Amino acid sequence: MLLISPDGVEEALDCAKAAQHLDIVDVKKPDEGSLGANFPWVIREIREAVPADKPVSATVGDVPYKPGTVAQAALGAVVSGATYIKVGLYGCTTPDQGIDVMRAVVRAVKEHNPDALVVASGYADAHRIGCVNPLAVPDIAARSGADAAMLDTAVKDGTRLFDHVPPDVCAEFVRLAHASGRLAALAGSVRQDDLGELTRIGTDIVGVRGAVCEGGDRNAGRIQPHLVAAFRAEMDRNDRERTAGLPAAR
Ligand SMILES: O=C[C@H](O)COP(=O)(O)O
């Protein structure tokens, strides 16, 4: 699945123009961090702006180790219409802390909407910010009852997912997530030429912003529907090659 992250209502409308090429519209506020949380009314407006058959995801933030605070924020996201709730475990330094936060989020979200999916996100560049190790995230997801384990990059300085977590370690991340029946989502300045590896290792959800913004610039550039279409075409091409048993393009 292809998850695209607009930064507000205007870009979400551009995503709506490319709706047939994407699977999930992910609401975030990049100026508040890699998984910065947007306002509840923005989530609501975006839910209204994109076709009803496209799920809306919302990030709850690069969160501290404060399970109560984070559970309330997650409830705000699901009440506002998001059905994928993503939590960035920024302030969790141990797996147990991650599990505490995610258990609270899972309860808050599922009591409101049992069908909503909860995503536990770690950071590929965890070593730069001192949070839990990327390979601990699938177990955090499993033990908390979350539906998916994800990696993104915390610092958007041009370094990319595979700069911090090489493909063979991402493959182990995916394997661990699948072993406990979770989805595996990967992001972090992913580009079209990463899709061969991401497809080969069985990634369920690829998260993208910069690669579908004009000039590849996630901050100054705007999401372009034709870049979403091109990214999707490349994803589908890799998927077809994998299905046919051919080596995926790099
Ligand atoms: O969830 C996905 C992120 O927004 C990815 O953003 P990026 O491709 O600019 O790193």
PDBQT file of the ligand as one rigid body, heavy atoms in Angstrom, charges set to zero:
ROOT
HETATM    1  O1  LIG A 301       4.988   8.725   6.747  1.00  0.00    +0.000 OA
HETATM    2  C1  LIG A 301       5.719   9.077   5.829  1.00  0.00    +0.000 C 
HETATM    3  C2  LIG A 301       6.573  10.292   5.899  1.00  0.00    +0.000 C 
HETATM    4  O2  LIG A 301       5.840  11.457   5.839  1.00  0.00    +0.000 OA
HETATM    5  C3  LIG A 301       7.682  10.239   4.948  1.00  0.00    +0.000 C 
HETATM    6  O3  LIG A 301       8.132  11.521   4.573  1.00  0.00    +0.000 OA
HETATM    7  P1  LIG A 301       9.436  11.609   3.662  1.00  0.00    +0.000 P 
HETATM    8  O4  LIG A 301       9.240  10.690   2.499  1.00  0.00    +0.000 OA
HETATM    9  O5  LIG A 301       9.526  13.044   3.249  1.00  0.00    +0.000 OA
HETATM   10  O6  LIG A 301      10.564  11.189   4.547  1.00  0.00    +0.000 OA
ENDROOT
TORSDOF 0
